[in-house]
């Protein structure tokens, strides 16, 4: 499930925070693994139904991209119930408008 949350935290300079989440109902991530899941090549405990091994790079790459955007990523997970990843990125209306002007071939939508 992919969702989006609007943040009402706007300062006088037009800065806003855009958040979205990804939620699954899979096996979940153990409390022992959670502190390490964004480390390169970390794979954690295998789920009982795992069919393909991974490389342990997916969440490491996502974490790096979110940091490049000066955002944050958090995760909540429970064994047997699944995981929810939340990504929040700060942006400003003026920065969004500037980027839209640079890329006129891409449609930009600015929430007010």
C-alpha positions as CSV (number, residue, x, y, z in Angstrom):
1,X,0.0,0.0,0.0
2,X,1.3,3.4,-0.9
3,X,0.0,6.5,0.8
4,X,0.6,10.2,1.1
5,X,0.2,12.5,4.0
6,X,0.2,16.3,3.8
7,X,2.0,18.2,6.4
8,X,0.5,21.4,7.6
9,X,3.8,22.6,8.9
10,X,4.5,25.6,6.7
11,X,6.7,28.4,8.0
12,X,6.8,32.0,6.8
13,X,9.3,31.2,4.1
14,X,7.0,28.7,2.4
15,X,8.9,25.6,3.7
16,X,6.8,22.5,3.8
17,X,7.3,18.8,4.5
18,X,5.9,16.2,2.2
19,X,5.5,12.7,3.5
20,X,4.5,9.4,2.0
21,X,4.5,5.9,3.3
22,X,4.8,2.3,2.0
23,X,3.0,-0.3,4.1
24,X,3.0,-4.1,3.7
25,X,1.5,-7.0,5.5
26,X,4.5,-9.3,5.0
27,X,6.5,-11.1,7.6
28,X,7.8,-8.0,9.4
29,X,11.3,-7.0,10.6
30,X,12.5,-8.1,14.0
31,X,13.4,-5.6,16.7
32,X,17.0,-6.9,16.6
33,X,17.3,-6.2,12.8
34,X,15.6,-2.8,12.8
35,X,18.7,-0.8,13.8
36,X,20.7,-2.3,10.9
37,X,18.3,-2.4,8.0
38,X,19.8,0.7,6.3
39,X,23.3,-0.6,6.4
40,X,24.9,-1.7,3.2
41,X,24.6,-5.5,2.5
42,X,22.6,-6.1,5.7
43,X,20.0,-8.8,5.1
44,X,18.7,-9.6,8.5
45,X,16.9,-12.8,9.4
46,X,15.4,-14.6,6.4
47,X,11.7,-14.9,6.4
48,X,10.2,-18.4,6.4
49,X,8.8,-18.0,2.9
50,X,11.7,-16.2,1.3
51,X,12.1,-17.5,-2.3
52,X,14.9,-15.3,-3.6
53,X,17.9,-14.0,-1.7
54,X,18.5,-10.3,-1.8
55,X,21.7,-8.3,-1.9
56,X,21.0,-6.1,1.1
57,X,21.3,-2.9,-0.9
58,X,17.7,-1.8,-1.4
59,X,17.1,0.0,1.8
60,X,20.7,1.3,1.9
61,X,20.1,2.9,-1.5
62,X,16.7,4.4,-0.5
63,X,18.3,5.8,2.7
64,X,21.0,7.4,0.7
65,X,18.5,9.0,-1.7
66,X,16.4,10.3,1.1
67,X,19.5,11.9,2.8
68,X,20.5,13.5,-0.5
69,X,17.1,15.2,-0.5
70,X,17.7,16.2,3.1
71,X,14.8,14.1,4.2
72,X,14.3,11.3,6.7
73,X,13.0,7.8,6.6
74,X,11.5,5.9,9.5
75,X,10.2,2.4,9.9
76,X,7.7,0.7,12.2
77,X,7.5,-3.1,12.0
78,X,6.1,-6.1,13.9
79,X,6.8,-9.7,13.2
80,X,3.7,-11.3,11.7
81,X,2.0,-7.9,11.0
82,X,4.3,-6.2,8.4
83,X,6.2,-2.9,8.1
84,X,5.4,0.7,7.4
85,X,8.2,2.9,6.0
86,X,7.6,6.7,6.2
87,X,9.7,9.1,4.1
88,X,9.5,12.9,4.7
89,X,11.1,15.5,2.5
90,X,11.3,19.2,3.2
91,X,10.6,21.5,0.3
92,X,9.6,25.1,-0.3
93,X,7.0,26.6,-2.7
94,X,9.7,28.8,-4.2
95,X,12.1,25.9,-4.8
96,X,9.3,23.8,-6.3
97,X,8.4,26.7,-8.6
98,X,12.1,27.2,-9.6
99,X,12.5,23.5,-10.5
100,X,9.2,23.6,-12.5
101,X,10.6,26.5,-14.5
102,X,13.8,24.6,-15.2
103,X,11.9,21.5,-16.4
104,X,9.0,22.9,-18.3
105,X,8.5,19.6,-20.1
106,X,7.5,18.1,-16.7
107,X,4.2,19.0,-15.2
108,X,4.5,20.4,-11.6
109,X,1.8,20.5,-9.0
110,X,2.2,22.7,-6.0
111,X,-0.3,22.0,-3.1
112,X,-1.5,25.2,-1.4
